[in-house]
Amino acid sequence: MRAAPLAAVLVVAACSGSGAVPRPDAAMAAASGVGLEELTRGRQVYVTSCSGCHRLYRIDEFDRVGWESAVRDMAPKAKLAPAGRDELLGYLRAAAR
């Protein structure tokens, strides 16, 4: 039973390095027009909600349209609240630039 939480931590750790799931910064916020706090919350939604069912995809595996489609399809399955979905989309759009 302890293996599942450990596996989730390892997946997040593996994907958080080398730009796979970039951390928002001032440059990302300025380029996207989305606030840094909102981008940070969106990344947190991605890391915590999406990794619960599947691996975290590298941001560069999809373009902006691909991420929008994926979120549209997956948000109901993940039971994301509208605010969480919007923050997630804001982060993915900004990071996929």
C-alpha positions in Angstrom: 0.0 0.0 0.0 2.9 2.4 0.6 4.3 1.8 -2.9 1.6 3.9 -4.6 2.4 7.2 -2.8 6.1 6.6 -3.2 5.6 6.0 -6.9 3.7 9.3 -7.2 6.5 11.2 -5.5 9.1 9.6 -7.7 7.1 10.4 -10.9 6.8 14.1 -9.8 10.5 14.3 -8.8 11.6 12.7 -12.1 9.4 15.1 -14.2 10.1 18.2 -12.3 13.7 18.4 -13.4 15.3 19.3 -16.8 12.3 21.4 -18.0 9.8 18.5 -18.2 7.4 20.5 -16.0 8.9 23.9 -15.8 8.4 26.1 -12.8 6.7 29.4 -13.6 8.9 32.4 -13.4 8.6 36.2 -14.0 9.6 35.7 -17.7 6.8 33.1 -18.2 4.3 35.4 -16.5 5.3 38.4 -18.5 5.3 36.5 -21.9 1.9 34.9 -21.2 0.1 37.8 -19.5 -0.9 35.4 -16.7 0.1 36.2 -13.1 3.0 34.3 -11.5 0.7 33.1 -8.6 -1.9 31.8 -11.0 0.8 30.0 -13.1 2.2 28.4 -9.9 -1.3 27.2 -8.9 -1.8 25.8 -12.4 1.4 23.9 -12.2 0.4 22.5 -8.9 -2.9 21.3 -10.3 -1.0 19.6 -13.1 1.5 17.9 -10.8 -1.0 16.8 -8.2 -4.2 16.1 -10.1 -2.9 14.7 -13.4 -0.3 12.4 -11.9 -3.0 10.7 -10.0 -4.0 8.7 -13.0 -1.2 8.8 -15.5 2.4 9.9 -16.0 3.1 13.6 -16.3 3.6 14.5 -19.9 6.5 16.8 -20.8 5.1 20.2 -21.7 6.7 20.0 -25.1 4.8 16.8 -26.0 1.8 18.9 -27.0 1.3 22.3 -28.4 -1.2 24.8 -27.0 -4.1 23.3 -29.0 -3.2 19.8 -27.9 -3.1 20.8 -24.2 -6.5 22.6 -24.5 -8.0 19.5 -26.0 -6.5 17.2 -23.4 -7.7 19.4 -20.5 -11.2 19.7 -22.1 -11.4 15.9 -22.2 -9.7 15.1 -18.9 -11.0 17.8 -16.5 -14.3 16.1 -15.9 -12.6 12.8 -15.3 -10.2 14.5 -12.8 -13.2 16.3 -11.2 -11.4 19.7 -11.6 -13.3 22.7 -10.4 -13.7 25.4 -13.1 -11.1 27.6 -11.3 -8.6 24.7 -11.2 -9.2 23.9 -14.8 -8.6 27.5 -15.8 -5.4 27.7 -13.8 -4.2 24.5 -15.3 -4.9 25.8 -18.8 -3.2 29.1 -18.1 -0.1 27.3 -16.9 0.0 24.8 -19.8 -0.6 27.5 -22.4 2.2 29.6 -21.0 4.6 26.8 -20.6 3.9 25.4 -24.1 4.9 28.7 -25.8 
